[in-house]
Amino acid sequence: MSEFSTQTRKSAFYGDSISDRSKINDVNLSKFNDDVERRLFIAIDEDDIADKQVSLPQRIDLACNEARIRENYALCLKYWEDGTDRRELLSLINKQLNRGVLTSDERKAYKYIRSRYKHLRFALMLYTHNHKVPYLFRKTTVILGRFQDALRNNNARLTARYGKLLNVMLSEPAWKMVNYSLRHIRTTSADKFVSYRLAQMRKLQQMISKRQLSGREFHDVRKIISQQVSFYDTLRSINPGNQEAYQVSRFMAAINGMMGDKHDELIADDLAGVKAYSEPAPLDADIRWRLEMLLDRYPAY
């Protein structure tokens, strides 16, 4: 298919350096109990809730050692594996394609599976040595989102298109290769992890310095917030007594929730022909001041 024509099969499934076996960590997933995963599920589910009463610490501490980086990735991978059943996901997709309807419970099940994909995608961006997501896993996550957007907006043509693509991306051979690649990644160092997060803040500062943002630019801002909040969601799930992680998580979740609602409007307007996704618009003041406060509380970036 044309979607895969720009990548070789090896890089599509494994990303960079998969042949360098001595540098790849086979992560241990056995240390987490159900309570940890339950806390992570709740934290992620709350990321769409705009709790406007939370605040930030005076200075956000970025310190994170390499053991914590490996532990965070291991939990994110286990969370995805334990909650993602390939056959169940394909069953939901194909029921929509064949019958044109999913029940509210089935839509919710699809939403939760997709959220696990998104959380693991952010983990791969944060914790891997090159801060990149293996091509096929990244494409699958994107198409799962587009399928959901088309379904939400009753666009039968796009629902069918993306559903057919997902049947290829979730085929058994692709599934096995993707699973192998996710269990054999090389995590980043502590210094590079901090440098990457600071670079994301510089990028965020540059983006919101513009008076208006297109739909794509708005989405890119939200992706940075979503990625950063995923770190704190994972951190507070492993260590529920970490009050700073909880505080930062909830503050960012408020931004994430408001931006998510706005992005849904942008998608709906574009699909309905009301306003093009590419048309610039001002960033809502309630979102902007929160982003500016977040940047102000980060160490020098």
C-alpha positions in Angstrom: 0.0 0.0 0.0 1.1 3.5 -0.7 1.1 4.4 3.0 4.2 2.2 3.5 6.0 3.0 0.2 8.5 5.5 1.8 9.8 3.1 4.3 11.7 -0.2 4.1 10.1 -3.2 5.8 12.8 -3.3 8.4 12.6 0.3 9.5 8.8 0.2 9.3 8.6 -2.5 11.9 11.6 -1.9 14.1 12.8 1.6 13.7 16.5 2.5 13.9 19.3 0.2 15.3 17.2 -3.0 15.6 20.1 -5.0 14.3 22.3 -3.8 17.1 21.1 -6.5 19.6 23.7 -5.7 22.2 22.2 -2.2 22.7 18.5 -3.2 23.0 16.9 -3.8 26.4 14.4 -6.6 26.8 12.2 -4.9 29.4 10.8 -6.7 32.5 7.0 -6.4 32.8 6.4 -8.7 35.7 6.9 -6.2 38.6 3.6 -4.3 38.2 0.4 -5.5 39.9 -3.2 -4.7 39.0 -3.4 -1.7 41.3 -0.6 0.1 39.4 -2.3 -0.5 36.1 -5.7 0.5 37.6 -4.2 3.8 38.8 -2.7 4.5 35.3 -6.1 3.8 33.7 -7.8 6.3 36.0 -5.1 8.9 35.4 -5.3 8.6 31.6 -9.1 8.6 31.7 -8.9 11.9 33.7 -6.7 13.5 31.1 -9.8 14.7 29.1 -11.2 16.4 32.3 -10.5 20.1 32.6 -10.1 20.5 36.3 -9.6 24.2 36.5 -8.8 24.4 40.2 -5.4 22.8 40.1 -2.1 24.7 40.2 1.6 24.1 39.6 4.6 23.9 41.8 6.8 27.0 41.8 9.5 25.1 39.9 9.0 21.8 38.0 11.7 19.2 38.9 12.9 17.4 35.7 15.3 15.0 37.5 14.8 11.4 36.4 17.3 8.6 36.6 17.7 5.8 34.0 16.1 3.2 36.3 13.0 5.3 36.4 13.0 5.7 32.6 13.1 2.0 32.1 10.5 1.4 34.8 8.1 4.0 33.2 8.5 2.4 29.7 7.9 -1.1 31.1 4.6 0.0 32.7 3.4 1.7 29.6 4.2 -1.4 27.5 2.5 -3.7 30.0 -0.5 -1.4 30.1 -0.8 -1.6 26.3 -0.3 -5.4 26.2 -2.8 -6.2 28.9 -5.5 -4.0 27.5 -5.2 -4.5 23.8 -6.6 -7.6 22.1 -6.0 -7.7 18.4 -9.0 -9.8 17.6 -11.3 -7.7 19.8 -10.1 -4.5 18.1 -10.6 -6.0 14.6 -14.0 -7.2 15.7 -15.0 -3.7 16.6 -13.7 -2.2 13.4 -15.3 -4.8 11.2 -18.6 -4.6 12.9 -18.7 -0.9 12.1 -17.6 -1.7 8.5 -20.2 -4.5 8.0 -23.1 -3.3 10.0 -22.6 0.4 10.2 -23.2 0.7 13.9 -21.4 0.2 17.3 -23.2 0.3 20.6 -22.2 2.9 23.2 -20.3 0.3 25.1 -18.5 -0.9 22.0 -17.5 2.7 21.2 -16.2 3.1 24.7 -14.2 -0.1 24.4 -12.6 1.2 21.1 -11.8 4.5 22.8 -10.0 2.8 25.7 -7.9 0.6 23.4 -6.9 3.6 21.3 -6.0 5.5 24.5 -3.5 2.6 25.3 -2.0 3.0 21.9 -1.6 6.8 22.4 0.0 6.3 25.9 2.5 3.9 24.5 3.3 6.1 21.6 4.1 8.9 24.0 6.3 6.5 26.0 8.3 5.6 22.9 8.8 9.3 22.1 9.9 10.1 25.7 12.0 7.1 26.7 13.7 5.6 23.6 17.2 6.5 22.6 16.1 8.3 19.4 12.8 9.6 20.7 11.0 8.0 17.7 8.1 5.6 17.3 8.5 2.5 15.1 6.8 3.4 11.8 4.0 0.8 11.8 3.0 1.4 15.4 2.9 5.1 14.8 0.8 4.8 11.6 -1.6 2.4 13.4 -2.1 4.9 16.2 -2.8 7.7 13.8 -5.2 5.7 11.7 -7.0 4.5 14.9 -7.6 8.2 15.7 -8.8 9.0 12.2 -11.2 6.1 12.2 -12.6 7.4 15.5 -12.9 10.9 14.2 -14.7 9.7 11.0 -17.0 7.5 13.2 -17.8 10.3 15.6 -18.7 12.6 12.7 -20.7 10.0 10.8 -18.4 10.1 7.7 -19.1 6.7 6.1 -16.5 7.1 3.3 -13.6 7.9 5.7 -14.7 5.2 8.2 -14.6 2.6 5.4 -11.2 3.8 4.2 -9.5 3.8 7.6 -11.2 0.6 8.6 -9.7 -1.2 5.6 -6.3 0.2 6.4 -6.5 -1.0 10.0 -7.3 -4.5 8.8 -3.9 -4.5 7.1 -2.0 -2.9 10.0 -3.5 -5.3 12.5 -2.9 -8.4 10.5 -1.2 -11.2 12.5 2.2 -11.0 10.9 2.4 -7.2 11.4 1.1 -7.7 15.0 3.9 -10.1 15.9 6.6 -8.0 14.4 5.4 -4.9 16.2 5.1 -6.7 19.5 8.7 -7.9 19.1 10.0 -4.4 18.4 8.2 -2.9 21.4 9.8 -5.4 23.7 13.3 -4.8 22.3 14.0 -1.1 22.5 17.0 0.9 23.7 16.0 3.5 26.3 17.5 6.9 26.5 20.0 8.2 29.1 18.9 10.5 32.0 20.7 13.5 30.5 19.2 13.0 27.0 15.7 12.5 28.5 15.9 15.9 30.3 17.4 17.6 27.1 14.5 16.2 25.1 11.8 17.5 27.4 13.5 21.0 27.5 13.6 20.9 23.7 9.9 20.2 23.6 9.3 23.3 25.8 11.4 25.4 23.4 9.3 24.2 20.6 6.1 24.9 22.5 7.3 28.4 23.3 7.9 29.1 19.6 4.6 27.8 18.5 2.5 29.8 21.0 4.4 32.9 20.2 2.3 33.1 17.1 -1.0 35.0 17.3 -2.9 32.4 15.4 -2.6 28.7 14.8 -3.8 26.4 12.1 -5.5 23.2 13.0 -2.3 21.3 12.5 -0.3 23.7 14.6 -2.9 23.6 17.3 -2.7 19.8 17.2 1.1 19.9 17.5 0.8 22.0 20.6 -1.6 19.6 22.2 0.7 16.6 21.3 3.5 18.2 23.3 1.1 18.6 26.3 -0.3 15.1 26.0 3.2 13.6 25.8 4.4 15.5 28.9 1.3 14.7 30.9 1.7 11.0 30.0 5.1 11.1 31.9 3.4 12.4 35.1 0.5 10.0 34.8 2.9 7.1 34.7 5.0 8.5 37.5 2.1 9.0 39.9 0.7 5.6 39.0 3.9 3.9 40.1 4.3 6.2 43.1 0.9 7.4 44.2 2.5 9.4 47.0 4.3 11.7 44.6 2.3 14.9 45.1 4.3 17.0 42.6 3.7 14.4 39.9 0.0 14.5 40.7 -0.1 18.3 40.7 1.7 18.7 37.4 -0.4 15.8 35.9 -3.7 17.5 36.8 -2.6 20.9 35.6 -1.5 19.6 32.2 -4.7 17.4 32.0 -6.8 20.6 32.3 -5.0 22.0 29.3 -5.2 18.7 27.5 -8.9 18.5 28.1 -9.7 22.0 26.9 -7.5 21.5 23.8 -9.1 18.1 23.1 -12.6 19.7 23.1 -11.4 22.4 20.8 -9.7 20.0 18.5 -12.9 17.9 18.2 -14.6 21.1 17.1 -11.9 21.8 14.5 -12.3 18.3 13.0 -16.1 18.5 13.0 -16.1 21.9 11.2 -13.6 20.7 8.7 -15.5 17.5 7.8 -18.8 19.4 7.7 -17.2 22.1 5.4 -17.9 24.8 7.9 -14.2 25.9 8.3 -11.1 24.4 6.9 -8.7 22.7 9.3 -5.8 24.7 7.8 -7.4 28.1 8.5 -5.6 29.9 11.3 -7.4 31.0 14.4 -6.5 32.7 17.7 -5.6 30.4 20.7 -8.2 30.6 23.4 -7.1 32.9 26.2 -7.9 30.3 28.9 -5.6 27.9 27.2 -2.9 30.4 26.4 -2.3 31.6 30.0 -2.1 28.1 31.2 0.5 27.2 28.6 2.4 30.3 29.5 2.3 29.5 33.3 3.6 25.9 32.5 6.5 27.4 30.5 7.3 29.8 33.3 7.5 27.0 35.9 9.9 24.9 33.8 13.7 25.2 34.4 15.5 27.4 31.9 14.9 25.9 28.4 
